[in-house]
Amino acid sequence: MTTEDIRNTKAYKEYYACATREAAPKPKASARKNKGGSASSTTPSTPIATPTPTTNVVAAPRL
C-alpha cells in the first residue's frame, strides 16, 4: 500500500479528523449498544469488606 492509498482509507480519514480536532471520535460499537435505556443497565456490585487476619508475634522469654 502506498502512502496515498493509506490516506484515502476511511479509517485514516477518521483518525486524521480526530487528531486535528476537526471531529469528535465516534464511540465504539459496544459502547453504542450499551447506551440503551435504563431497563438494561445493571447496578454495580458493592465490594464486601472482609477483615484482614492479624498475627501477634510474641517474643520468647530470654533465659
PDB file of N, CA, C and O in Angstrom:
ATOM      1  N   MET A   1       0.838  -1.178   0.000  1.00  0.00           N
ATOM      2  CA  MET A   1       0.000   0.000   0.000  1.00  0.00           C
ATOM      3  C   MET A   1       0.882   1.240   0.000  1.00  0.00           C
ATOM      4  O   MET A   1       1.855   1.315   0.750  1.00  0.00           O
ATOM      5  N   THR A   2       0.552   2.183  -0.818  1.00  0.00           N
ATOM      6  CA  THR A   2       1.321   3.421  -0.853  1.00  0.00           C
ATOM      7  C   THR A   2       0.741   4.407   0.153  1.00  0.00           C
ATOM      8  O   THR A   2      -0.351   4.207   0.686  1.00  0.00           O
ATOM      9  N   THR A   3       1.478   5.451   0.396  1.00  0.00           N
ATOM     10  CA  THR A   3       1.018   6.468   1.336  1.00  0.00           C
ATOM     11  C   THR A   3      -0.304   7.071   0.877  1.00  0.00           C
ATOM     12  O   THR A   3      -1.194   7.337   1.685  1.00  0.00           O
ATOM     13  N   GLU A   4      -0.417   7.283  -0.427  1.00  0.00           N
ATOM     14  CA  GLU A   4      -1.651   7.858  -0.969  1.00  0.00           C
ATOM     15  C   GLU A   4      -2.837   6.924  -0.747  1.00  0.00           C
ATOM     16  O   GLU A   4      -3.938   7.381  -0.441  1.00  0.00           O
ATOM     17  N   ASP A   5      -2.614   5.613  -0.899  1.00  0.00           N
ATOM     18  CA  ASP A   5      -3.688   4.637  -0.666  1.00  0.00           C
ATOM     19  C   ASP A   5      -4.140   4.666   0.794  1.00  0.00           C
ATOM     20  O   ASP A   5      -5.333   4.593   1.087  1.00  0.00           O
ATOM     21  N   ILE A   6      -3.179   4.772   1.692  1.00  0.00           N
ATOM     22  CA  ILE A   6      -3.497   4.794   3.120  1.00  0.00           C
ATOM     23  C   ILE A   6      -4.309   6.041   3.456  1.00  0.00           C
ATOM     24  O   ILE A   6      -5.279   5.970   4.210  1.00  0.00           O
ATOM     25  N   ARG A   7      -3.914   7.180   2.899  1.00  0.00           N
ATOM     26  CA  ARG A   7      -4.608   8.437   3.194  1.00  0.00           C
ATOM     27  C   ARG A   7      -6.025   8.464   2.641  1.00  0.00           C
ATOM     28  O   ARG A   7      -6.838   9.279   3.078  1.00  0.00           O
ATOM     29  N   ASN A   8      -6.332   7.605   1.704  1.00  0.00           N
ATOM     30  CA  ASN A   8      -7.668   7.572   1.124  1.00  0.00           C
ATOM     31  C   ASN A   8      -8.603   6.606   1.839  1.00  0.00           C
ATOM     32  O   ASN A   8      -9.777   6.515   1.482  1.00  0.00           O
ATOM     33  N   THR A   9      -8.107   5.882   2.840  1.00  0.00           N
ATOM     34  CA  THR A   9      -8.967   4.928   3.542  1.00  0.00           C
ATOM     35  C   THR A   9      -9.872   5.665   4.521  1.00  0.00           C
ATOM     36  O   THR A   9      -9.541   6.751   4.996  1.00  0.00           O
ATOM     37  N   LYS A  10     -11.005   5.064   4.811  1.00  0.00           N
ATOM     38  CA  LYS A  10     -11.985   5.656   5.732  1.00  0.00           C
ATOM     39  C   LYS A  10     -11.398   5.759   7.139  1.00  0.00           C
ATOM     40  O   LYS A  10     -11.609   6.750   7.838  1.00  0.00           O
ATOM     41  N   ALA A  11     -10.657   4.720   7.549  1.00  0.00           N
ATOM     42  CA  ALA A  11     -10.089   4.705   8.899  1.00  0.00           C
ATOM     43  C   ALA A  11      -9.091   5.845   9.082  1.00  0.00           C
ATOM     44  O   ALA A  11      -9.081   6.501  10.124  1.00  0.00           O
ATOM     45  N   TYR A  12      -8.244   6.085   8.065  1.00  0.00           N
ATOM     46  CA  TYR A  12      -7.257   7.151   8.181  1.00  0.00           C
ATOM     47  C   TYR A  12      -7.936   8.511   8.217  1.00  0.00           C
ATOM     48  O   TYR A  12      -7.524   9.388   8.976  1.00  0.00           O
ATOM     49  N   LYS A  13      -8.971   8.696   7.407  1.00  0.00           N
ATOM     50  CA  LYS A  13      -9.668   9.982   7.381  1.00  0.00           C
ATOM     51  C   LYS A  13     -10.325  10.261   8.726  1.00  0.00           C
ATOM     52  O   LYS A  13     -10.328  11.398   9.198  1.00  0.00           O
ATOM     53  N   GLU A  14     -10.884   9.215   9.347  1.00  0.00           N
ATOM     54  CA  GLU A  14     -11.495   9.374  10.667  1.00  0.00           C
ATOM     55  C   GLU A  14     -10.428   9.692  11.709  1.00  0.00           C
ATOM     56  O   GLU A  14     -10.627  10.547  12.572  1.00  0.00           O
ATOM     57  N   TYR A  15      -9.289   8.996  11.623  1.00  0.00           N
ATOM     58  CA  TYR A  15      -8.177   9.252  12.545  1.00  0.00           C
ATOM     59  C   TYR A  15      -7.679  10.685  12.397  1.00  0.00           C
ATOM     60  O   TYR A  15      -7.463  11.379  13.391  1.00  0.00           O
ATOM     61  N   TYR A  16      -7.499  11.122  11.160  1.00  0.00           N
ATOM     62  CA  TYR A  16      -6.957  12.446  10.901  1.00  0.00           C
ATOM     63  C   TYR A  16      -7.900  13.532  11.411  1.00  0.00           C
ATOM     64  O   TYR A  16      -7.451  14.535  11.967  1.00  0.00           O
ATOM     65  N   ALA A  17      -9.199  13.335  11.226  1.00  0.00           N
ATOM     66  CA  ALA A  17     -10.176  14.310  11.700  1.00  0.00           C
ATOM     67  C   ALA A  17     -10.135  14.416  13.224  1.00  0.00           C
ATOM     68  O   ALA A  17     -10.254  15.509  13.777  1.00  0.00           O
ATOM     69  N   CYS A  18      -9.965  13.282  13.899  1.00  0.00           N
ATOM     70  CA  CYS A  18      -9.889  13.294  15.369  1.00  0.00           C
ATOM     71  C   CYS A  18      -8.572  13.894  15.841  1.00  0.00           C
ATOM     72  O   CYS A  18      -8.538  14.634  16.824  1.00  0.00           O
ATOM     73  N   ALA A  19      -7.488  13.573  15.139  1.00  0.00           N
ATOM     74  CA  ALA A  19      -6.173  14.056  15.542  1.00  0.00           C
ATOM     75  C   ALA A  19      -6.060  15.569  15.384  1.00  0.00           C
ATOM     76  O   ALA A  19      -5.386  16.224  16.179  1.00  0.00           O
ATOM     77  N   THR A  20      -6.705  16.122  14.378  1.00  0.00           N
ATOM     78  CA  THR A  20      -6.652  17.564  14.166  1.00  0.00           C
ATOM     79  C   THR A  20      -7.814  18.283  14.846  1.00  0.00           C
ATOM     80  O   THR A  20      -8.007  19.483  14.651  1.00  0.00           O
ATOM     81  N   ARG A  21      -8.583  17.548  15.643  1.00  0.00           N
ATOM     82  CA  ARG A  21      -9.722  18.065  16.409  1.00  0.00           C
ATOM     83  C   ARG A  21     -10.794  18.688  15.519  1.00  0.00           C
ATOM     84  O   ARG A  21     -11.491  19.614  15.935  1.00  0.00           O
ATOM     85  N   GLU A  22     -10.922  18.183  14.307  1.00  0.00           N
ATOM     86  CA  GLU A  22     -11.993  18.639  13.422  1.00  0.00           C
ATOM     87  C   GLU A  22     -13.302  17.948  13.775  1.00  0.00           C
ATOM     88  O   GLU A  22     -14.379  18.501  13.550  1.00  0.00           O
ATOM     89  N   ALA A  23     -13.215  16.746  14.325  1.00  0.00           N
ATOM     90  CA  ALA A  23     -14.410  15.988  14.682  1.00  0.00           C
ATOM     91  C   ALA A  23     -14.137  15.226  15.969  1.00  0.00           C
ATOM     92  O   ALA A  23     -12.996  14.870  16.265  1.00  0.00           O
ATOM     93  N   ALA A  24     -15.193  14.982  16.727  1.00  0.00           N
ATOM     94  CA  ALA A  24     -15.066  14.190  17.953  1.00  0.00           C
ATOM     95  C   ALA A  24     -14.994  12.719  17.576  1.00  0.00           C
ATOM     96  O   ALA A  24     -15.641  12.302  16.615  1.00  0.00           O
ATOM     97  N   PRO A  25     -14.223  11.920  18.307  1.00  0.00           N
ATOM     98  CA  PRO A  25     -14.153  10.488  17.999  1.00  0.00           C
ATOM     99  C   PRO A  25     -15.498   9.815  18.209  1.00  0.00           C
ATOM    100  O   PRO A  25     -16.235  10.145  19.138  1.00  0.00           O
ATOM    101  N   LYS A  26     -15.805   8.875  17.341  1.00  0.00           N
ATOM    102  CA  LYS A  26     -17.065   8.143  17.443  1.00  0.00           C
ATOM    103  C   LYS A  26     -16.931   7.059  18.505  1.00  0.00           C
ATOM    104  O   LYS A  26     -15.864   6.458  18.634  1.00  0.00           O
ATOM    105  N   PRO A  27     -17.995   6.796  19.270  1.00  0.00           N
ATOM    106  CA  PRO A  27     -17.923   5.712  20.254  1.00  0.00           C
ATOM    107  C   PRO A  27     -17.873   4.362  19.557  1.00  0.00           C
ATOM    108  O   PRO A  27     -18.393   4.199  18.453  1.00  0.00           O
ATOM    109  N   LYS A  28     -17.245   3.404  20.209  1.00  0.00           N
ATOM    110  CA  LYS A  28     -17.157   2.055  19.650  1.00  0.00           C
ATOM    111  C   LYS A  28     -18.537   1.424  19.599  1.00  0.00           C
ATOM    112  O   LYS A  28     -19.457   1.868  20.286  1.00  0.00           O
ATOM    113  N   ALA A  29     -18.679   0.394  18.790  1.00  0.00           N
ATOM    114  CA  ALA A  29     -19.972  -0.270  18.622  1.00  0.00           C
ATOM    115  C   ALA A  29     -20.479  -0.818  19.950  1.00  0.00           C
ATOM    116  O   ALA A  29     -21.676  -0.742  20.227  1.00  0.00           O
ATOM    117  N   SER A  30     -19.594  -1.366  20.776  1.00  0.00           N
ATOM    118  CA  SER A  30     -20.031  -1.930  22.052  1.00  0.00           C
ATOM    119  C   SER A  30     -20.537  -0.831  22.981  1.00  0.00           C
ATOM    120  O   SER A  30     -21.469  -1.060  23.752  1.00  0.00           O
ATOM    121  N   ALA A  31     -19.943   0.349  22.922  1.00  0.00           N
ATOM    122  CA  ALA A  31     -20.397   1.455  23.761  1.00  0.00           C
ATOM    123  C   ALA A  31     -21.739   1.971  23.278  1.00  0.00           C
ATOM    124  O   ALA A  31     -22.595   2.339  24.084  1.00  0.00           O
ATOM    125  N   ARG A  32     -21.928   2.000  21.963  1.00  0.00           N
ATOM    126  CA  ARG A  32     -23.205   2.454  21.424  1.00  0.00           C
ATOM    127  C   ARG A  32     -24.323   1.495  21.799  1.00  0.00           C
ATOM    128  O   ARG A  32     -25.444   1.919  22.078  1.00  0.00           O
ATOM    129  N   LYS A  33     -24.016   0.198  21.806  1.00  0.00           N
ATOM    130  CA  LYS A  33     -25.015  -0.814  22.146  1.00  0.00           C
ATOM    131  C   LYS A  33     -25.437  -0.679  23.608  1.00  0.00           C
ATOM    132  O   LYS A  33     -26.618  -0.817  23.926  1.00  0.00           O
ATOM    133  N   ASN A  34     -24.488  -0.413  24.492  1.00  0.00           N
ATOM    134  CA  ASN A  34     -24.767  -0.362  25.922  1.00  0.00           C
ATOM    135  C   ASN A  34     -25.374   0.960  26.363  1.00  0.00           C
ATOM    136  O   ASN A  34     -25.759   1.094  27.524  1.00  0.00           O
ATOM    137  N   LYS A  35     -25.470   1.937  25.475  1.00  0.00           N
ATOM    138  CA  LYS A  35     -26.020   3.227  25.854  1.00  0.00           C
ATOM    139  C   LYS A  35     -27.532   3.207  25.955  1.00  0.00           C
ATOM    140  O   LYS A  35     -28.128   4.251  26.220  1.00  0.00           O
ATOM    141  N   GLY A  36     -28.178   2.071  25.758  1.00  0.00           N
ATOM    142  CA  GLY A  36     -29.636   1.953  25.713  1.00  0.00           C
ATOM    143  C   GLY A  36     -30.324   2.457  26.963  1.00  0.00           C
ATOM    144  O   GLY A  36     -29.716   3.147  27.781  1.00  0.00           O
ATOM    145  N   GLY A  37     -31.578   2.114  27.108  1.00  0.00           N
ATOM    146  CA  GLY A  37     -32.390   2.579  28.227  1.00  0.00           C
ATOM    147  C   GLY A  37     -31.910   2.053  29.561  1.00  0.00           C
ATOM    148  O   GLY A  37     -31.016   1.210  29.640  1.00  0.00           O
ATOM    149  N   SER A  38     -32.527   2.573  30.606  1.00  0.00           N
ATOM    150  CA  SER A  38     -32.114   2.178  31.945  1.00  0.00           C
ATOM    151  C   SER A  38     -32.587   0.779  32.310  1.00  0.00           C
ATOM    152  O   SER A  38     -32.131   0.212  33.302  1.00  0.00           O
ATOM    153  N   ALA A  39     -33.496   0.215  31.520  1.00  0.00           N
ATOM    154  CA  ALA A  39     -34.001  -1.125  31.816  1.00  0.00           C
ATOM    155  C   ALA A  39     -32.899  -2.171  31.666  1.00  0.00           C
ATOM    156  O   ALA A  39     -32.921  -3.205  32.333  1.00  0.00           O
ATOM    157  N   SER A  40     -31.934  -1.896  30.786  1.00  0.00           N
ATOM    158  CA  SER A  40     -30.887  -2.881  30.560  1.00  0.00           C
ATOM    159  C   SER A  40     -29.659  -2.633  31.428  1.00  0.00           C
ATOM    160  O   SER A  40     -28.717  -3.426  31.403  1.00  0.00           O
ATOM    161  N   SER A  41     -29.655  -1.547  32.193  1.00  0.00           N
ATOM    162  CA  SER A  41     -28.475  -1.254  32.992  1.00  0.00           C
ATOM    163  C   SER A  41     -28.465  -2.111  34.252  1.00  0.00           C
ATOM    164  O   SER A  41     -29.512  -2.513  34.760  1.00  0.00           O
ATOM    165  N   THR A  42     -27.287  -2.373  34.730  1.00  0.00           N
ATOM    166  CA  THR A  42     -27.143  -3.146  35.960  1.00  0.00           C
ATOM    167  C   THR A  42     -26.495  -2.265  37.010  1.00  0.00           C
ATOM    168  O   THR A  42     -25.743  -1.347  36.682  1.00  0.00           O
ATOM    169  N   THR A  43     -26.782  -2.538  38.251  1.00  0.00           N
ATOM    170  CA  THR A  43     -26.174  -1.766  39.324  1.00  0.00           C
ATOM    171  C   THR A  43     -24.811  -2.366  39.628  1.00  0.00           C
ATOM    172  O   THR A  43     -24.658  -3.587  39.616  1.00  0.00           O
ATOM    173  N   PRO A  44     -23.828  -1.534  39.897  1.00  0.00           N
ATOM    174  CA  PRO A  44     -22.507  -2.070  40.199  1.00  0.00           C
ATOM    175  C   PRO A  44     -22.524  -2.827  41.521  1.00  0.00           C
ATOM    176  O   PRO A  44     -23.192  -2.418  42.470  1.00  0.00           O
ATOM    177  N   SER A  45     -21.803  -3.905  41.575  1.00  0.00           N
ATOM    178  CA  SER A  45     -21.769  -4.694  42.802  1.00  0.00           C
ATOM    179  C   SER A  45     -20.925  -3.974  43.841  1.00  0.00           C
ATOM    180  O   SER A  45     -19.915  -3.351  43.515  1.00  0.00           O
ATOM    181  N   THR A  46     -21.345  -4.066  45.084  1.00  0.00           N
ATOM    182  CA  THR A  46     -20.605  -3.418  46.155  1.00  0.00           C
ATOM    183  C   THR A  46     -19.627  -4.424  46.742  1.00  0.00           C
ATOM    184  O   THR A  46     -19.993  -5.568  47.012  1.00  0.00           O
ATOM    185  N   PRO A  47     -18.405  -4.006  46.936  1.00  0.00           N
ATOM    186  CA  PRO A  47     -17.431  -4.941  47.499  1.00  0.00           C
ATOM    187  C   PRO A  47     -17.748  -5.250  48.958  1.00  0.00           C
ATOM    188  O   PRO A  47     -18.163  -4.367  49.709  1.00  0.00           O
ATOM    189  N   ILE A  48     -17.556  -6.473  49.345  1.00  0.00           N
ATOM    190  CA  ILE A  48     -17.818  -6.909  50.716  1.00  0.00           C
ATOM    191  C   ILE A  48     -16.506  -6.804  51.492  1.00  0.00           C
ATOM    192  O   ILE A  48     -15.490  -7.387  51.112  1.00  0.00           O
ATOM    193  N   ALA A  49     -16.553  -6.060  52.568  1.00  0.00           N
ATOM    194  CA  ALA A  49     -15.354  -5.872  53.371  1.00  0.00           C
ATOM    195  C   ALA A  49     -15.098  -7.118  54.207  1.00  0.00           C
ATOM    196  O   ALA A  49     -15.964  -7.556  54.964  1.00  0.00           O
ATOM    197  N   THR A  50     -13.926  -7.674  54.069  1.00  0.00           N
ATOM    198  CA  THR A  50     -13.552  -8.833  54.874  1.00  0.00           C
ATOM    199  C   THR A  50     -12.425  -8.405  55.800  1.00  0.00           C
ATOM    200  O   THR A  50     -11.496  -7.722  55.371  1.00  0.00           O
ATOM    201  N   PRO A  51     -12.498  -8.793  57.045  1.00  0.00           N
ATOM    202  CA  PRO A  51     -11.424  -8.405  57.962  1.00  0.00           C
ATOM    203  C   PRO A  51     -10.120  -9.107  57.587  1.00  0.00           C
ATOM    204  O   PRO A  51     -10.104 -10.286  57.233  1.00  0.00           O
ATOM    205  N   THR A  52      -9.051  -8.362  57.674  1.00  0.00           N
ATOM    206  CA  THR A  52      -7.756  -8.958  57.364  1.00  0.00           C
ATOM    207  C   THR A  52      -7.224  -9.644  58.614  1.00  0.00           C
ATOM    208  O   THR A  52      -7.253  -9.064  59.700  1.00  0.00           O
ATOM    209  N   PRO A  53      -6.745 -10.856  58.471  1.00  0.00           N
ATOM    210  CA  PRO A  53      -6.230 -11.565  59.647  1.00  0.00           C
ATOM    211  C   PRO A  53      -4.939 -10.909  60.143  1.00  0.00           C
ATOM    212  O   PRO A  53      -4.072 -10.533  59.355  1.00  0.00           O
ATOM    213  N   THR A  54      -4.837 -10.784  61.450  1.00  0.00           N
ATOM    214  CA  THR A  54      -3.628 -10.222  62.043  1.00  0.00           C
ATOM    215  C   THR A  54      -2.962 -11.300  62.883  1.00  0.00           C
ATOM    216  O   THR A  54      -3.632 -12.123  63.507  1.00  0.00           O
ATOM    217  N   THR A  55      -1.670 -11.284  62.889  1.00  0.00           N
ATOM    218  CA  THR A  55      -0.925 -12.255  63.701  1.00  0.00           C
ATOM    219  C   THR A  55      -0.105 -11.482  64.725  1.00  0.00           C
ATOM    220  O   THR A  55       0.554 -10.496  64.395  1.00  0.00           O
ATOM    221  N   ASN A  56      -0.155 -11.930  65.939  1.00  0.00           N
ATOM    222  CA  ASN A  56       0.629 -11.317  67.002  1.00  0.00           C
ATOM    223  C   ASN A  56       1.877 -12.154  67.220  1.00  0.00           C
ATOM    224  O   ASN A  56       1.813 -13.361  67.452  1.00  0.00           O
ATOM    225  N   VAL A  57       3.005 -11.482  67.138  1.00  0.00           N
ATOM    226  CA  VAL A  57       4.271 -12.171  67.357  1.00  0.00           C
ATOM    227  C   VAL A  57       4.687 -11.899  68.800  1.00  0.00           C
ATOM    228  O   VAL A  57       4.875 -10.752  69.203  1.00  0.00           O
ATOM    229  N   VAL A  58       4.826 -12.974  69.564  1.00  0.00           N
ATOM    230  CA  VAL A  58       5.226 -12.848  70.965  1.00  0.00           C
ATOM    231  C   VAL A  58       6.663 -13.338  71.072  1.00  0.00           C
ATOM    232  O   VAL A  58       6.989 -14.455  70.669  1.00  0.00           O
ATOM    233  N   ALA A  59       7.508 -12.485  71.620  1.00  0.00           N
ATOM    234  CA  ALA A  59       8.911 -12.844  71.766  1.00  0.00           C
ATOM    235  C   ALA A  59       9.062 -13.868  72.893  1.00  0.00           C
ATOM    236  O   ALA A  59       8.418 -13.759  73.936  1.00  0.00           O
ATOM    237  N   ALA A  60       9.911 -14.849  72.669  1.00  0.00           N
ATOM    238  CA  ALA A  60      10.161 -15.868  73.693  1.00  0.00           C
ATOM    239  C   ALA A  60      10.988 -15.241  74.816  1.00  0.00           C
ATOM    240  O   ALA A  60      11.894 -14.451  74.554  1.00  0.00           O
ATOM    241  N   PRO A  61      10.675 -15.595  76.077  1.00  0.00           N
ATOM    242  CA  PRO A  61      11.451 -15.023  77.192  1.00  0.00           C
ATOM    243  C   PRO A  61      12.905 -15.505  77.143  1.00  0.00           C
ATOM    244  O   PRO A  61      13.191 -16.659  76.824  1.00  0.00           O
ATOM    245  N   ARG A  62      13.788 -14.602  77.464  1.00  0.00           N
ATOM    246  CA  ARG A  62      15.217 -14.950  77.456  1.00  0.00           C
ATOM    247  C   ARG A  62      15.579 -15.682  78.744  1.00  0.00           C
ATOM    248  O   ARG A  62      15.122 -15.315  79.826  1.00  0.00           O
ATOM    249  N   LEU A  63      16.375 -16.684  78.623  1.00  0.00           N
ATOM    250  CA  LEU A  63      16.785 -17.458  79.798  1.00  0.00           C
ATOM    251  C   LEU A  63      18.126 -17.048  80.307  1.00  0.00           C
ATOM    252  O   LEU A  63      18.609 -17.607  81.291  1.00  0.00           O
TER     253      LEU A  63
END
